[in-house]
Amino acid sequence: MQVKRPAIAGTLESSDAQVTLEPGEGLSIDIRSSVLAQYGRQIRACVEETLKRLDIADARVSVVDKGALECTLKARLECAAFRAAGTEPDATFPWGGAIR
């Protein structure tokens, strides 16, 4: 999937995450979280795995985590990715990890 334009998904509310994707060369991931010391490795691994699954290799990714669960983070990444690519999944889209 190619990131064609900037896109954002999520909020800055408690238990959510705001994800921003922008076109870029290579993969740049910036994570800000109040629990970065405790869960930073897991958050980064979740972001990298989701981007790999979506076949995104060139993008600037910014994640502002407010205590989101992993499933919420994945959903925000998927939503931002489709917005950034300028595509809309249809009703049969396999949300949540079935993309290959």
HELIX and SHEET records of a PDB file:
HELIX    1   1 LEU A   36  ARG A   53  1                                  18    
HELIX    2   2 GLU A   70  ALA A   85  1                                  16    
SHEET    1   A 4 ALA A   7  ALA A   9  0                                        
SHEET    2   A 4 ALA A  17  PRO A  23 -1                                        
SHEET    3   A 4 ALA A  59  ASP A  65 -1                                        
SHEET    4   A 4 LEU A  27  SER A  33  1                                        
END                                                                             
